[in-house]
């Protein structure tokens, strides 16, 4: 299939279970890097006015609440987040599935924690339903590198495109010379590159 760019006008962002407890279990990449990448995606979506669906699982338990920064960046989306009661595949939660459908998009950019549980199954479900999916591999992580590798391979084998935070931000932005592109460079890209 020929390449067609994902844009803020044709795609939506799904952030799955970026919860403080769950993120602490993900050892395949450093916590601060994982957090930075997830927040960069959220900020990019905000700047580009792109639909975002947030979900969490069992916030009252060890998984803990979503990152508080997500509420600051995306207050309406945070308030509307889908709180799942332990359903592993977010697409099997009727409220999450309805929120995804309500975006009206056929292309989804997904990041989740953990990749080997929380990201893999909704990705497989969306692919089997005919949607295009990019998985932001470095805005998710797993308890082990092996588990992460297996999940990423499984999703890719089933048709998902693997991507990285910087790669997807550049694709969505399209041009650094637009007002949005200039804002993304100054607020997100340059600070991340500088460390």
C-alpha positions as CSV (number, residue, x, y, z in Angstrom):
1,X,0.0,0.0,0.0
2,X,1.4,3.4,-0.9
3,X,2.5,5.7,1.9
4,X,0.0,8.3,3.0
5,X,1.0,10.7,5.7
6,X,-0.8,10.6,9.0
7,X,-1.9,14.2,9.8
8,X,-3.8,15.9,12.6
9,X,-6.7,16.1,10.1
10,X,-6.9,12.3,9.4
11,X,-5.6,10.6,12.6
12,X,-6.4,10.5,16.3
13,X,-4.1,9.8,19.3
14,X,-4.9,7.0,21.8
15,X,-2.9,7.1,25.0
16,X,-3.5,4.0,27.0
17,X,-2.7,3.6,30.7
18,X,0.1,6.1,31.2
19,X,-0.5,5.6,35.0
20,X,2.2,6.3,37.6
21,X,2.1,2.8,39.0
22,X,2.0,0.9,35.6
23,X,4.8,3.1,34.3
24,X,6.9,2.1,37.3
25,X,6.6,-1.6,36.2
26,X,7.9,-0.8,32.7
27,X,11.6,-1.5,32.9
28,X,12.4,-1.8,29.2
29,X,13.2,2.0,29.1
30,X,13.9,4.6,31.7
31,X,10.8,6.1,33.4
32,X,11.7,9.7,32.7
33,X,12.2,9.0,29.0
34,X,8.9,7.2,28.8
35,X,7.1,10.0,30.5
36,X,8.8,12.7,28.4
37,X,7.8,10.9,25.2
38,X,4.2,10.4,26.2
39,X,3.8,14.0,27.2
40,X,5.4,15.2,24.0
41,X,2.8,13.3,22.1
42,X,0.0,14.8,24.2
43,X,1.4,18.3,23.7
44,X,1.8,17.8,19.9
45,X,-1.8,16.7,19.7
46,X,-2.9,19.7,21.7
47,X,-1.0,22.2,19.5
48,X,-2.3,20.5,16.3
49,X,-5.9,20.3,17.6
50,X,-5.9,16.5,17.1
51,X,-8.5,14.2,18.7
52,X,-7.1,12.4,21.7
53,X,-8.7,9.6,23.7
54,X,-7.2,8.8,27.2
55,X,-7.9,5.7,29.2
56,X,-6.8,4.2,32.5
57,X,-7.3,0.8,34.2
58,X,-8.1,0.4,37.8
59,X,-6.7,3.8,39.0
60,X,-7.6,3.0,42.6
61,X,-5.3,0.0,42.7
62,X,-1.5,-0.4,42.2
63,X,-1.8,1.0,38.6
64,X,-2.4,4.4,40.2
65,X,-3.7,7.6,38.5
66,X,-2.8,8.9,35.0
67,X,0.1,11.2,34.9
68,X,-1.0,14.5,36.4
69,X,0.7,16.4,33.5
70,X,-1.9,14.9,31.1
71,X,-4.6,16.8,33.0
72,X,-2.7,20.0,32.6
73,X,-2.0,19.5,28.9
74,X,-5.4,18.0,27.9
75,X,-7.9,19.0,30.6
76,X,-11.1,18.1,28.6
77,X,-9.7,14.8,27.4
78,X,-8.5,14.0,30.9
79,X,-11.9,14.7,32.4
80,X,-13.5,12.5,29.7
81,X,-10.9,9.7,30.1
82,X,-12.3,6.2,30.0
83,X,-11.8,4.5,33.4
84,X,-11.7,0.7,32.6
85,X,-12.4,-1.7,35.4
86,X,-9.7,-4.2,34.6
87,X,-10.6,-4.9,30.9
88,X,-7.2,-5.7,29.3
89,X,-8.1,-5.0,25.7
90,X,-9.3,-1.4,25.8
91,X,-11.3,-1.9,22.6
92,X,-13.4,-4.5,24.5
93,X,-14.5,-1.7,26.9
94,X,-17.7,-0.3,25.3
95,X,-17.0,3.2,26.5
96,X,-13.5,3.3,25.1
97,X,-14.6,1.7,21.8
98,X,-17.3,4.3,21.5
99,X,-14.8,7.2,22.2
100,X,-12.5,5.8,19.5
101,X,-15.3,5.6,17.0
102,X,-16.5,9.1,18.0
103,X,-13.3,10.6,16.7
104,X,-14.5,9.7,13.2
105,X,-10.9,8.8,12.2
106,X,-9.7,5.7,10.4
107,X,-6.0,6.2,11.4
108,X,-4.8,5.9,15.0
109,X,-1.5,6.6,16.7
110,X,-1.2,4.5,19.8
111,X,1.1,4.6,22.8
112,X,0.5,2.6,25.9
113,X,1.9,1.1,29.0
114,X,2.7,-1.6,29.0
115,X,3.3,-2.5,25.3
116,X,3.1,-6.2,26.1
117,X,-0.3,-6.0,27.7
118,X,-2.1,-2.6,27.3
119,X,-1.0,-1.7,23.8
120,X,-0.9,-5.0,21.9
121,X,-4.5,-6.0,22.2
122,X,-6.3,-2.8,21.2
123,X,-3.8,-2.5,18.4
124,X,-4.7,-6.0,17.1
125,X,-8.4,-5.2,17.4
126,X,-8.2,-2.0,15.5
127,X,-6.1,-3.6,12.8
128,X,-8.6,-6.5,12.4
129,X,-11.4,-3.9,12.1
130,X,-9.6,-2.3,9.1
131,X,-8.0,0.7,10.8
132,X,-4.5,2.0,10.1
133,X,-2.4,2.0,13.2
134,X,1.0,3.5,14.1
135,X,2.5,2.3,17.5
136,X,4.8,4.8,19.1
137,X,7.2,2.2,20.5
138,X,9.2,4.6,22.7
139,X,6.1,6.2,24.3
140,X,5.3,2.8,25.8
141,X,7.4,0.2,27.5
142,X,7.1,-3.3,29.1
143,X,8.4,-5.0,32.3
144,X,11.2,-6.6,30.2
145,X,13.0,-5.9,27.0
146,X,12.1,-9.4,25.7
147,X,8.4,-8.8,26.4
148,X,8.6,-5.4,24.7
149,X,10.3,-6.9,21.6
150,X,7.7,-9.7,21.4
151,X,4.8,-7.2,21.6
152,X,6.2,-4.9,19.0
153,X,6.9,-7.8,16.6
154,X,3.4,-9.2,17.0
155,X,1.8,-5.8,16.3
156,X,4.1,-5.2,13.3
157,X,3.5,-8.7,11.9
158,X,-0.3,-8.0,12.0
159,X,0.0,-4.7,10.1
160,X,0.9,-2.0,12.6
161,X,3.6,0.5,11.6
162,X,6.2,0.9,14.3
163,X,7.3,4.5,14.9
164,X,9.1,6.7,17.5
165,X,8.0,9.8,19.2
166,X,10.3,12.2,17.2
167,X,9.3,10.4,13.9
168,X,5.5,10.7,14.5
169,X,5.8,14.3,15.7
170,X,7.6,15.2,12.5
171,X,5.1,13.3,10.3
172,X,2.1,15.0,12.0
173,X,3.7,18.5,11.9
174,X,4.6,18.3,8.2
175,X,6.4,21.6,8.2
176,X,8.4,23.3,10.9
177,X,7.6,26.7,9.2
178,X,3.9,26.8,10.1
179,X,2.9,28.5,13.3
180,X,2.2,25.1,14.9
181,X,5.4,23.7,13.6
182,X,7.4,26.6,15.0
183,X,5.7,26.1,18.4
184,X,6.4,22.4,18.4
185,X,10.1,22.9,17.6
186,X,10.6,25.6,20.2
187,X,8.5,23.9,23.0
188,X,9.1,20.2,22.4
189,X,11.7,19.2,19.8
190,X,14.6,21.5,20.8
191,X,14.2,21.0,24.6
192,X,14.1,17.2,24.0
193,X,17.2,17.3,21.8
194,X,19.1,19.4,24.3
195,X,18.5,16.9,27.0
